[in-house]
Amino acid sequence: MHHTVEMVLPAAATDETLAALEKIEGVLALSVERDAGVKPPGDVVTVHALNRSIDDVLAAASHAQDHGRVAVATGGVSSIVATGAQSAIDDDADETPWEEFERSLRHHGRLSVNYLVLMVLGGAIGVAGLLSPPVPQALALAACAVLAPAFEPVAMLGVALVRRSGYAIRRAVVSIVVGYLLMAAGGGLAFVVLRALGLASPKTLASSEGMHLILDPTAADWLVAAAGALAGLVIVTSFREAVLAGALIALALVPAAGVLGMGVVSLDAGLVLEGLQRLGGDMALVVVLGGLVVLAKDQLVHRGRRPLA
């Protein structure tokens, strides 16, 4: 996906920034409106660039901060037509800049009412699925993995650790703790209701393939989860979020939290421990393997450029 970048710069920084932008091969169109900025005051520069050059464009904007306040907005462009540049456009890179994939993870993992409601519902659906026959179980486990924003705050923790941002780490940890507690509570509540209806018998639990996946994962199960953790961050950092569902389903974050809630309401310490072990294992995979993906892309793709904020 190609990019449009609009920046409001201090007038003292405009000429220097324009000169830097003109030298970037991937900048296909460049325009400036002098004194058009109201908040912050300054000149408005608009850039249409290939995705492979977005880091260089944002680096130029970063240097302008030495002269005063800067405001930068980025956005994907479905198509660009530029005379003589069609081959470069066709072969453009598919990497997401720091600012955009961090914003996406923050948006989905931010502590908000919607985030918390979806976590509760995800936990409830996960437990209902674990206590269902095989076909409804598969559907419910896939559904809860996709609709509960359980992946994003954990992935954000890995990104924050790579960035060494104490502020981002604190936000991610708070979202994880509060969100997962409510997801476990949703799972526990669903278990209480289903048990009262006679649908959560020991026989049902013993025959559930989903429960075996959580309580006694095989090496193959861990391989699936590890691949899902890696794929999740590759997808988020490469404009492929339409296929993120596959990575989410490969992980057992949501059903494991549901099992934790089941153990708490049934006063089964063993079930609590097993739920925590699987949940902790999948979280560690996302943080460590996902963090390695981000670290590799930071060095190889973004060349160590720090985000603007």
Phi and psi in degrees as GROMACS dihedral restraints (atoms count N, CA, C in turn):
[ dihedral_restraints ]
;  ai    aj    ak    al  type     phi  dphi    fc
    3     4     5     6     1   -81.3    20    10
    4     5     6     7     1   173.1    20    10
    6     7     8     9     1  -131.3    20    10
    7     8     9    10     1   148.0    20    10
    9    10    11    12     1  -115.8    20    10
   10    11    12    13     1   131.5    20    10
   12    13    14    15     1  -123.8    20    10
   13    14    15    16     1   125.5    20    10
   15    16    17    18     1  -115.9    20    10
   16    17    18    19     1   127.3    20    10
   18    19    20    21     1  -132.0    20    10
   19    20    21    22     1   140.4    20    10
   21    22    23    24     1  -105.2    20    10
   22    23    24    25     1   119.4    20    10
   24    25    26    27     1  -119.4    20    10
   25    26    27    28     1   150.9    20    10
   27    28    29    30     1   -59.7    20    10
   28    29    30    31     1   141.5    20    10
   30    31    32    33     1   -55.6    20    10
   31    32    33    34     1   -33.4    20    10
   33    34    35    36     1   -66.7    20    10
   34    35    36    37     1   -19.9    20    10
   36    37    38    39     1   -99.1    20    10
   37    38    39    40     1   -10.1    20    10
   39    40    41    42     1   -62.7    20    10
   40    41    42    43     1   -52.2    20    10
   42    43    44    45     1   -62.3    20    10
   43    44    45    46     1   -42.3    20    10
   45    46    47    48     1   -62.9    20    10
   46    47    48    49     1   -41.7    20    10
   48    49    50    51     1   -68.3    20    10
   49    50    51    52     1   -42.5    20    10
   51    52    53    54     1   -60.5    20    10
   52    53    54    55     1   -40.9    20    10
   54    55    56    57     1   -62.4    20    10
   55    56    57    58     1   -40.9    20    10
   57    58    59    60     1   -67.2    20    10
   58    59    60    61     1   -41.0    20    10
   60    61    62    63     1   -67.2    20    10
   61    62    63    64     1   -37.6    20    10
   63    64    65    66     1   -61.9    20    10
   64    65    66    67     1   -28.2    20    10
   66    67    68    69     1   -79.8    20    10
   67    68    69    70     1   -13.3    20    10
   69    70    71    72     1   -79.5    20    10
   70    71    72    73     1   120.2    20    10
   72    73    74    75     1   -61.2    20    10
   73    74    75    76     1   -34.6    20    10
   75    76    77    78     1   -80.8    20    10
   76    77    78    79     1    -1.5    20    10
   78    79    80    81     1   -81.0    20    10
   79    80    81    82     1   114.7    20    10
   81    82    83    84     1   -95.5    20    10
   82    83    84    85     1   -26.9    20    10
   84    85    86    87     1  -147.8    20    10
   85    86    87    88     1   142.1    20    10
   87    88    89    90     1  -146.3    20    10
   88    89    90    91     1   128.9    20    10
   90    91    92    93     1  -141.8    20    10
   91    92    93    94     1   159.5    20    10
   93    94    95    96     1  -141.4    20    10
   94    95    96    97     1   141.5    20    10
   96    97    98    99     1  -120.1    20    10
   97    98    99   100     1   109.7    20    10
   99   100   101   102     1   -70.3    20    10
  100   101   102   103     1   134.7    20    10
  102   103   104   105     1    57.5    20    10
  103   104   105   106     1    25.8    20    10
  105   106   107   108     1   -87.2    20    10
  106   107   108   109     1   -17.1    20    10
  108   109   110   111     1   -77.7    20    10
  109   110   111   112     1   131.3    20    10
  111   112   113   114     1  -102.6    20    10
  112   113   114   115     1   -44.9    20    10
  114   115   116   117     1  -140.3    20    10
  115   116   117   118     1   106.0    20    10
  117   118   119   120     1   -73.1    20    10
  118   119   120   121     1   159.1    20    10
  120   121   122   123     1   -68.8    20    10
  121   122   123   124     1   145.5    20    10
  123   124   125   126     1   151.9    20    10
  124   125   126   127     1  -162.1    20    10
  126   127   128   129     1   -98.1    20    10
  127   128   129   130     1   144.6    20    10
  129   130   131   132     1  -102.4    20    10
  130   131   132   133     1   120.5    20    10
  132   133   134   135     1  -112.5    20    10
  133   134   135   136     1   129.9    20    10
  135   136   137   138     1  -116.1    20    10
  136   137   138   139     1   130.9    20    10
  138   139   140   141     1  -125.3    20    10
  139   140   141   142     1   132.0    20    10
  141   142   143   144     1  -111.0    20    10
  142   143   144   145     1   117.7    20    10
  144   145   146   147     1  -137.4    20    10
  145   146   147   148     1   157.2    20    10
  147   148   149   150     1   -69.7    20    10
  148   149   150   151     1   150.5    20    10
  150   151   152   153     1   -62.4    20    10
  151   152   153   154     1   -32.8    20    10
  153   154   155   156     1   -65.5    20    10
  154   155   156   157     1   -16.6    20    10
  156   157   158   159     1  -105.9    20    10
  157   158   159   160     1     5.5    20    10
  159   160   161   162     1   -63.0    20    10
  160   161   162   163     1   -34.7    20    10
  162   163   164   165     1   -65.0    20    10
  163   164   165   166     1   -39.5    20    10
  165   166   167   168     1   -65.8    20    10
  166   167   168   169     1   -38.6    20    10
  168   169   170   171     1   -64.0    20    10
  169   170   171   172     1   -46.1    20    10
  171   172   173   174     1   -69.9    20    10
  172   173   174   175     1   -30.0    20    10
  174   175   176   177     1   -64.6    20    10
  175   176   177   178     1   -38.7    20    10
  177   178   179   180     1   -63.6    20    10
  178   179   180   181     1   -40.1    20    10
  180   181   182   183     1   -64.9    20    10
  181   182   183   184     1   -37.2    20    10
  183   184   185   186     1   -62.4    20    10
  184   185   186   187     1   -40.6    20    10
  186   187   188   189     1   -64.6    20    10
  187   188   189   190     1   -27.7    20    10
  189   190   191   192     1   -67.4    20    10
  190   191   192   193     1   -18.6    20    10
  192   193   194   195     1   -64.9    20    10
  193   194   195   196     1   -18.0    20    10
  195   196   197   198     1   -65.0    20    10
  196   197   198   199     1   -18.7    20    10
  198   199   200   201     1  -101.3    20    10
  199   200   201   202     1    -4.0    20    10
  201   202   203   204     1   143.4    20    10
  202   203   204   205     1  -164.3    20    10
  204   205   206   207     1   -67.8    20    10
  205   206   207   208     1   139.2    20    10
  207   208   209   210     1  -131.2    20    10
  208   209   210   211     1   141.4    20    10
  210   211   212   213     1  -124.8    20    10
  211   212   213   214     1   130.5    20    10
  213   214   215   216     1  -130.8    20    10
  214   215   216   217     1   131.4    20    10
  216   217   218   219     1  -123.0    20    10
  217   218   219   220     1   131.9    20    10
  219   220   221   222     1  -116.9    20    10
  220   221   222   223     1   152.7    20    10
  222   223   224   225     1  -158.1    20    10
  223   224   225   226     1   146.0    20    10
  225   226   227   228     1   -77.1    20    10
  226   227   228   229     1   147.7    20    10
  228   229   230   231     1  -119.7    20    10
  229   230   231   232     1   129.2    20    10
  231   232   233   234     1   -65.4    20    10
  232   233   234   235     1   -36.6    20    10
  234   235   236   237     1  -152.3    20    10
  235   236   237   238     1   150.5    20    10
  237   238   239   240     1  -135.0    20    10
  238   239   240   241     1   136.3    20    10
  240   241   242   243     1  -119.3    20    10
  241   242   243   244     1   122.8    20    10
  243   244   245   246     1  -140.5    20    10
  244   245   246   247     1   126.5    20    10
  246   247   248   249     1   -56.6    20    10
  247   248   249   250     1   126.8    20    10
  249   250   251   252     1    81.9    20    10
  250   251   252   253     1     0.5    20    10
  252   253   254   255     1  -118.8    20    10
  253   254   255   256     1    14.5    20    10
  255   256   257   258     1   -62.3    20    10
  256   257   258   259     1   -38.6    20    10
  258   259   260   261     1   -63.6    20    10
  259   260   261   262     1   -43.4    20    10
  261   262   263   264     1   -65.4    20    10
  262   263   264   265     1   -37.4    20    10
  264   265   266   267     1   -64.9    20    10
  265   266   267   268     1   -44.3    20    10
  267   268   269   270     1   -63.0    20    10
  268   269   270   271     1   -32.0    20    10
  270   271   272   273     1   -99.7    20    10
  271   272   273   274     1    19.6    20    10
  273   274   275   276     1   -62.5    20    10
  274   275   276   277     1   154.4    20    10
  276   277   278   279     1   -73.5    20    10
  277   278   279   280     1   162.9    20    10
  279   280   281   282     1  -119.1    20    10
  280   281   282   283     1    30.6    20    10
  282   283   284   285     1   -94.1    20    10
  283   284   285   286     1   143.0    20    10
  285   286   287   288     1   -92.9    20    10
  286   287   288   289     1   133.2    20    10
  288   289   290   291     1   -67.7    20    10
  289   290   291   292     1   156.2    20    10
  291   292   293   294     1   -46.3    20    10
  292   293   294   295     1   -50.8    20    10
  294   295   296   297     1   -57.4    20    10
  295   296   297   298     1   -36.1    20    10
  297   298   299   300     1   -83.0    20    10
  298   299   300   301     1   -41.4    20    10
  300   301   302   303     1   -75.1    20    10
  301   302   303   304     1   -28.3    20    10
  303   304   305   306     1   -66.6    20    10
  304   305   306   307     1   -41.2    20    10
  306   307   308   309     1   -62.1    20    10
  307   308   309   310     1   -40.5    20    10
  309   310   311   312     1   -62.8    20    10
  310   311   312   313     1   -45.7    20    10
  312   313   314   315     1   -66.2    20    10
  313   314   315   316     1   -40.0    20    10
  315   316   317   318     1   -63.9    20    10
  316   317   318   319     1   -41.0    20    10
  318   319   320   321     1   -61.9    20    10
  319   320   321   322     1   -47.7    20    10
  321   322   323   324     1   -77.5    20    10
  322   323   324   325     1   -23.5    20    10
  324   325   326   327     1  -108.5    20    10
  325   326   327   328     1     9.0    20    10
  327   328   329   330     1   -73.2    20    10
  328   329   330   331     1   142.0    20    10
  330   331   332   333     1   -71.1    20    10
  331   332   333   334     1    97.5    20    10
  333   334   335   336     1  -138.0    20    10
  334   335   336   337     1   169.7    20    10
  336   337   338   339     1   -60.4    20    10
  337   338   339   340     1   -44.4    20    10
  339   340   341   342     1   -62.3    20    10
  340   341   342   343     1   -43.1    20    10
  342   343   344   345     1   -59.0    20    10
  343   344   345   346     1   -46.1    20    10
  345   346   347   348     1   -68.6    20    10
  346   347   348   349     1   -40.4    20    10
  348   349   350   351     1   -61.6    20    10
  349   350   351   352     1   -44.6    20    10
  351   352   353   354     1   -65.4    20    10
  352   353   354   355     1   -34.5    20    10
  354   355   356   357     1   -65.6    20    10
  355   356   357   358     1   -43.6    20    10
  357   358   359   360     1   -62.4    20    10
  358   359   360   361     1   -47.1    20    10
  360   361   362   363     1   -64.8    20    10
  361   362   363   364     1   -38.3    20    10
  363   364   365   366     1   -61.9    20    10
  364   365   366   367     1   -43.5    20    10
  366   367   368   369     1   -62.4    20    10
  367   368   369   370     1   -41.5    20    10
  369   370   371   372     1   -65.1    20    10
  370   371   372   373     1   -44.7    20    10
  372   373   374   375     1   -65.2    20    10
  373   374   375   376     1   -38.1    20    10
  375   376   377   378     1   -61.2    20    10
  376   377   378   379     1   -45.1    20    10
  378   379   380   381     1   -68.4    20    10
  379   380   381   382     1   -40.9    20    10
  381   382   383   384     1   -60.2    20    10
  382   383   384   385     1   -38.1    20    10
  384   385   386   387     1   -66.5    20    10
  385   386   387   388     1   -41.6    20    10
  387   388   389   390     1   -61.4    20    10
  388   389   390   391     1   -26.1    20    10
  390   391   392   393     1  -100.2    20    10
  391   392   393   394     1    14.9    20    10
  393   394   395   396     1  -107.4    20    10
  394   395   396   397     1   164.7    20    10
  396   397   398   399     1   -61.1    20    10
  397   398   399   400     1   165.3    20    10
  399   400   401   402     1   -52.3    20    10
  400   401   402   403     1   -49.1    20    10
  402   403   404   405     1   -68.7    20    10
  403   404   405   406     1   -51.3    20    10
  405   406   407   408     1   -60.4    20    10
  406   407   408   409     1   -32.1    20    10
  408   409   410   411     1   -62.6    20    10
  409   410   411   412     1   -46.8    20    10
  411   412   413   414     1   -60.6    20    10
  412   413   414   415     1   -42.2    20    10
  414   415   416   417     1   -64.5    20    10
  415   416   417   418     1   -44.0    20    10
  417   418   419   420     1   -67.6    20    10
  418   419   420   421     1   -40.6    20    10
  420   421   422   423     1   -67.0    20    10
  421   422   423   424     1   -36.9    20    10
  423   424   425   426     1   -66.5    20    10
  424   425   426   427     1   -42.8    20    10
  426   427   428   429     1   -62.6    20    10
  427   428   429   430     1   -46.2    20    10
  429   430   431   432     1   -67.0    20    10
  430   431   432   433     1   -34.1    20    10
  432   433   434   435     1   -65.9    20    10
  433   434   435   436     1   -33.8    20    10
  435   436   437   438     1   -82.7    20    10
  436   437   438   439     1   -41.6    20    10
  438   439   440   441     1   -83.2    20    10
  439   440   441   442     1   -26.7    20    10
  441   442   443   444     1   -84.1    20    10
  442   443   444   445     1   126.2    20    10
  444   445   446   447     1   -78.0    20    10
  445   446   447   448     1    58.0    20    10
  447   448   449   450     1   -83.4    20    10
  448   449   450   451     1   -26.5    20    10
  450   451   452   453     1   -76.6    20    10
  451   452   453   454     1   -42.1    20    10
  453   454   455   456     1   -61.7    20    10
  454   455   456   457     1   -47.3    20    10
  456   457   458   459     1   -65.7    20    10
  457   458   459   460     1   -32.0    20    10
  459   460   461   462     1   -70.1    20    10
  460   461   462   463     1   -42.5    20    10
  462   463   464   465     1   -62.5    20    10
  463   464   465   466     1   -38.7    20    10
  465   466   467   468     1   -63.4    20    10
  466   467   468   469     1   -33.3    20    10
  468   469   470   471     1   -63.1    20    10
  469   470   471   472     1   -43.1    20    10
  471   472   473   474     1   -61.6    20    10
  472   473   474   475     1   -42.6    20    10
  474   475   476   477     1   -64.4    20    10
  475   476   477   478     1   -42.8    20    10
  477   478   479   480     1   -63.6    20    10
  478   479   480   481     1   -36.8    20    10
  480   481   482   483     1   -66.3    20    10
  481   482   483   484     1   -39.6    20    10
  483   484   485   486     1   -63.8    20    10
  484   485   486   487     1   -40.5    20    10
  486   487   488   489     1   -74.5    20    10
  487   488   489   490     1   -17.1    20    10
  489   490   491   492     1    58.4    20    10
  490   491   492   493     1    42.3    20    10
  492   493   494   495     1  -102.1    20    10
  493   494   495   496     1   108.2    20    10
  495   496   497   498     1   -60.8    20    10
  496   497   498   499     1   -37.0    20    10
  498   499   500   501     1   -62.7    20    10
  499   500   501   502     1   -48.0    20    10
  501   502   503   504     1   -67.8    20    10
  502   503   504   505     1   -35.7    20    10
  504   505   506   507     1   -63.1    20    10
  505   506   507   508     1   -45.9    20    10
  507   508   509   510     1   -60.2    20    10
  508   509   510   511     1   -44.7    20    10
  510   511   512   513     1   -62.1    20    10
  511   512   513   514     1   -43.0    20    10
  513   514   515   516     1   -65.4    20    10
  514   515   516   517     1   -43.5    20    10
  516   517   518   519     1   -63.6    20    10
  517   518   519   520     1   -43.7    20    10
  519   520   521   522     1   -61.8    20    10
  520   521   522   523     1   -44.0    20    10
  522   523   524   525     1   -62.1    20    10
  523   524   525   526     1   -40.5    20    10
  525   526   527   528     1   -65.3    20    10
  526   527   528   529     1   -50.4    20    10
  528   529   530   531     1   -61.8    20    10
  529   530   531   532     1   -51.8    20    10
  531   532   533   534     1   -66.9    20    10
  532   533   534   535     1   -46.1    20    10
  534   535   536   537     1   -63.4    20    10
  535   536   537   538     1   -44.0    20    10
  537   538   539   540     1   -74.1    20    10
  538   539   540   541     1   -30.7    20    10
  540   541   542   543     1   -62.4    20    10
  541   542   543   544     1   -43.3    20    10
  543   544   545   546     1   -71.0    20    10
  544   545   546   547     1   -33.3    20    10
  546   547   548   549     1   -66.0    20    10
  547   548   549   550     1   -41.3    20    10
  549   550   551   552     1   -64.2    20    10
  550   551   552   553     1   -38.5    20    10
  552   553   554   555     1   -64.0    20    10
  553   554   555   556     1   -40.3    20    10
  555   556   557   558     1   -62.2    20    10
  556   557   558   559     1   -40.6    20    10
  558   559   560   561     1   -66.3    20    10
  559   560   561   562     1   -41.7    20    10
  561   562   563   564     1   -63.7    20    10
  562   563   564   565     1   -40.9    20    10
  564   565   566   567     1   -64.5    20    10
  565   566   567   568     1   -42.7    20    10
  567   568   569   570     1   -61.6    20    10
  568   569   570   571     1   -38.7    20    10
  570   571   572   573     1   -65.4    20    10
  571   572   573   574     1   -41.7    20    10
  573   574   575   576     1   -60.6    20    10
  574   575   576   577     1   -45.2    20    10
  576   577   578   579     1   -63.7    20    10
  577   578   579   580     1   -46.8    20    10
  579   580   581   582     1   -67.7    20    10
  580   581   582   583     1   -35.0    20    10
  582   583   584   585     1   -66.0    20    10
  583   584   585   586     1   -39.5    20    10
  585   586   587   588     1   -64.4    20    10
  586   587   588   589     1   -28.3    20    10
  588   589   590   591     1   -88.4    20    10
  589   590   591   592     1     1.4    20    10
  591   592   593   594     1    79.5    20    10
  592   593   594   595     1    19.0    20    10
  594   595   596   597     1  -104.8    20    10
  595   596   597   598     1     3.9    20    10
  597   598   599   600     1  -125.6    20    10
  598   599   600   601     1    54.1    20    10
  600   601   602   603     1   -80.4    20    10
  601   602   603   604     1   160.2    20    10
  603   604   605   606     1   -55.5    20    10
  604   605   606   607     1   -34.5    20    10
  606   607   608   609     1   -64.6    20    10
  607   608   609   610     1   -40.6    20    10
  609   610   611   612     1   -62.7    20    10
  610   611   612   613     1   -44.7    20    10
  612   613   614   615     1   -62.9    20    10
  613   614   615   616     1   -42.2    20    10
  615   616   617   618     1   -65.8    20    10
  616   617   618   619     1   -30.6    20    10
  618   619   620   621     1   -93.4    20    10
  619   620   621   622     1    -1.1    20    10
  621   622   623   624     1   -80.0    20    10
  622   623   624   625     1   118.6    20    10
  624   625   626   627     1   -64.7    20    10
  625   626   627   628     1   -34.7    20    10
  627   628   629   630     1   -62.3    20    10
  628   629   630   631     1   -38.6    20    10
  630   631   632   633     1   -64.1    20    10
  631   632   633   634     1   -39.8    20    10
  633   634   635   636     1   -63.1    20    10
  634   635   636   637     1   -36.7    20    10
  636   637   638   639     1   -60.6    20    10
  637   638   639   640     1   -38.3    20    10
  639   640   641   642     1   -80.5    20    10
  640   641   642   643     1   -46.2    20    10
  642   643   644   645     1   -84.0    20    10
  643   644   645   646     1   -27.2    20    10
  645   646   647   648     1  -140.0    20    10
  646   647   648   649     1    62.3    20    10
  648   649   650   651     1   -67.5    20    10
  649   650   651   652     1   140.7    20    10
  651   652   653   654     1   -88.3    20    10
  652   653   654   655     1   174.4    20    10
  654   655   656   657     1   -60.5    20    10
  655   656   657   658     1   -35.7    20    10
  657   658   659   660     1   -64.5    20    10
  658   659   660   661     1   -39.4    20    10
  660   661   662   663     1   -62.1    20    10
  661   662   663   664     1   -42.1    20    10
  663   664   665   666     1   -67.7    20    10
  664   665   666   667     1   -34.6    20    10
  666   667   668   669     1   -64.5    20    10
  667   668   669   670     1   -42.2    20    10
  669   670   671   672     1   -60.8    20    10
  670   671   672   673     1   -44.8    20    10
  672   673   674   675     1   -64.8    20    10
  673   674   675   676     1   -41.7    20    10
  675   676   677   678     1   -64.0    20    10
  676   677   678   679     1   -42.8    20    10
  678   679   680   681     1   -64.4    20    10
  679   680   681   682     1   -37.5    20    10
  681   682   683   684     1   -64.1    20    10
  682   683   684   685     1   -40.5    20    10
  684   685   686   687     1   -63.2    20    10
  685   686   687   688     1   -44.7    20    10
  687   688   689   690     1   -63.6    20    10
  688   689   690   691     1   -47.2    20    10
  690   691   692   693     1   -61.7    20    10
  691   692   693   694     1   -37.7    20    10
  693   694   695   696     1   -57.4    20    10
  694   695   696   697     1   -46.6    20    10
  696   697   698   699     1   -75.4    20    10
  697   698   699   700     1   -32.1    20    10
  699   700   701   702     1   -61.7    20    10
  700   701   702   703     1   -43.0    20    10
  702   703   704   705     1   -64.6    20    10
  703   704   705   706     1   -48.1    20    10
  705   706   707   708     1   -62.4    20    10
  706   707   708   709     1   -33.3    20    10
  708   709   710   711     1   -94.9    20    10
  709   710   711   712     1    12.7    20    10
  711   712   713   714     1  -141.1    20    10
  712   713   714   715     1    31.2    20    10
  714   715   716   717     1    56.8    20    10
  715   716   717   718     1    37.8    20    10
  717   718   719   720     1  -125.7    20    10
  718   719   720   721     1    34.6    20    10
  720   721   722   723     1   -65.2    20    10
  721   722   723   724     1   -15.6    20    10
  723   724   725   726     1   -63.8    20    10
  724   725   726   727     1   -21.8    20    10
  726   727   728   729     1  -109.5    20    10
  727   728   729   730     1    15.8    20    10
  729   730   731   732     1   -64.3    20    10
  730   731   732   733     1   -26.3    20    10
  732   733   734   735     1   -55.0    20    10
  733   734   735   736     1   -37.1    20    10
  735   736   737   738     1   -60.5    20    10
  736   737   738   739     1   -42.5    20    10
  738   739   740   741     1   -66.5    20    10
  739   740   741   742     1   -38.1    20    10
  741   742   743   744     1   -65.7    20    10
  742   743   744   745     1   -40.2    20    10
  744   745   746   747     1   -68.0    20    10
  745   746   747   748     1   -30.9    20    10
  747   748   749   750     1   -67.6    20    10
  748   749   750   751     1   -23.0    20    10
  750   751   752   753     1   -93.6    20    10
  751   752   753   754     1   156.3    20    10
  753   754   755   756     1  -111.4    20    10
  754   755   756   757     1    30.3    20    10
  756   757   758   759     1   -59.3    20    10
  757   758   759   760     1   -47.6    20    10
  759   760   761   762     1   -72.9    20    10
  760   761   762   763     1   -52.3    20    10
  762   763   764   765     1   -62.8    20    10
  763   764   765   766     1   -32.0    20    10
  765   766   767   768     1   -64.9    20    10
  766   767   768   769     1   -40.3    20    10
  768   769   770   771     1   -65.4    20    10
  769   770   771   772     1   -36.2    20    10
  771   772   773   774     1   -63.7    20    10
  772   773   774   775     1   -41.0    20    10
  774   775   776   777     1   -62.7    20    10
  775   776   777   778     1   -38.8    20    10
  777   778   779   780     1   -58.2    20    10
  778   779   780   781     1   -46.0    20    10
  780   781   782   783     1   -64.1    20    10
  781   782   783   784     1   -38.0    20    10
  783   784   785   786     1   -60.3    20    10
  784   785   786   787     1   -43.5    20    10
  786   787   788   789     1   -64.2    20    10
  787   788   789   790     1   -37.0    20    10
  789   790   791   792     1   -67.5    20    10
  790   791   792   793     1   -48.5    20    10
  792   793   794   795     1   -72.0    20    10
  793   794   795   796     1   -24.1    20    10
  795   796   797   798     1   -94.6    20    10
  796   797   798   799     1     3.9    20    10
  798   799   800   801     1    55.2    20    10
  799   800   801   802     1    39.0    20    10
  801   802   803   804     1  -107.3    20    10
  802   803   804   805     1    98.4    20    10
  804   805   806   807     1   -63.0    20    10
  805   806   807   808     1   -34.9    20    10
  807   808   809   810     1   -63.3    20    10
  808   809   810   811     1   -41.9    20    10
  810   811   812   813     1   -66.0    20    10
  811   812   813   814     1   -39.6    20    10
  813   814   815   816     1   -60.1    20    10
  814   815   816   817     1   -46.7    20    10
  816   817   818   819     1   -63.9    20    10
  817   818   819   820     1   -42.8    20    10
  819   820   821   822     1   -67.7    20    10
  820   821   822   823     1   -37.4    20    10
  822   823   824   825     1   -64.0    20    10
  823   824   825   826     1   -42.1    20    10
  825   826   827   828     1   -63.7    20    10
  826   827   828   829     1   -39.5    20    10
  828   829   830   831     1   -63.6    20    10
  829   830   831   832     1   -45.4    20    10
  831   832   833   834     1   -69.3    20    10
  832   833   834   835     1   -40.7    20    10
  834   835   836   837     1   -63.1    20    10
  835   836   837   838     1   -46.1    20    10
  837   838   839   840     1   -63.3    20    10
  838   839   840   841     1   -38.0    20    10
  840   841   842   843     1   -63.7    20    10
  841   842   843   844     1   -45.5    20    10
  843   844   845   846     1   -67.8    20    10
  844   845   846   847     1   -38.6    20    10
  846   847   848   849     1   -61.6    20    10
  847   848   849   850     1   -42.8    20    10
  849   850   851   852     1   -62.3    20    10
  850   851   852   853     1   -38.7    20    10
  852   853   854   855     1   -62.0    20    10
  853   854   855   856     1   -43.6    20    10
  855   856   857   858     1   -65.7    20    10
  856   857   858   859     1   -45.5    20    10
  858   859   860   861     1   -67.5    20    10
  859   860   861   862     1   -47.2    20    10
  861   862   863   864     1   -76.0    20    10
  862   863   864   865     1   -55.7    20    10
  864   865   866   867     1   -68.9    20    10
  865   866   867   868     1   -40.6    20    10
  867   868   869   870     1   -63.4    20    10
  868   869   870   871     1   -40.2    20    10
  870   871   872   873     1   -61.9    20    10
  871   872   873   874     1   -36.5    20    10
  873   874   875   876     1   -65.8    20    10
  874   875   876   877     1   -37.9    20    10
  876   877   878   879     1   -61.5    20    10
  877   878   879   880     1   -47.4    20    10
  879   880   881   882     1   -65.5    20    10
  880   881   882   883     1   -41.0    20    10
  882   883   884   885     1   -63.2    20    10
  883   884   885   886     1   -42.5    20    10
  885   886   887   888     1   -63.5    20    10
  886   887   888   889     1   -43.1    20    10
  888   889   890   891     1   -69.7    20    10
  889   890   891   892     1   -32.1    20    10
  891   892   893   894     1   -59.8    20    10
  892   893   894   895     1   -42.4    20    10
  894   895   896   897     1   -82.6    20    10
  895   896   897   898     1   -40.2    20    10
  897   898   899   900     1   -90.0    20    10
  898   899   900   901     1   -32.4    20    10
  900   901   902   903     1  -102.2    20    10
  901   902   903   904     1   -52.2    20    10
  903   904   905   906     1   -90.2    20    10
  904   905   906   907     1    -5.2    20    10
  906   907   908   909     1    53.7    20    10
  907   908   909   910     1    38.2    20    10
  909   910   911   912     1    78.6    20    10
  910   911   912   913     1     7.1    20    10
  912   913   914   915     1   -66.8    20    10
  913   914   915   916     1   131.7    20    10
  915   916   917   918     1   -84.1    20    10
  916   917   918   919     1   145.8    20    10
  918   919   920   921     1   -60.6    20    10
  919   920   921   922     1   157.5    20    10
  921   922   923   924     1   -65.6    20    10
  922   923   924   925     1   -30.1    20    10
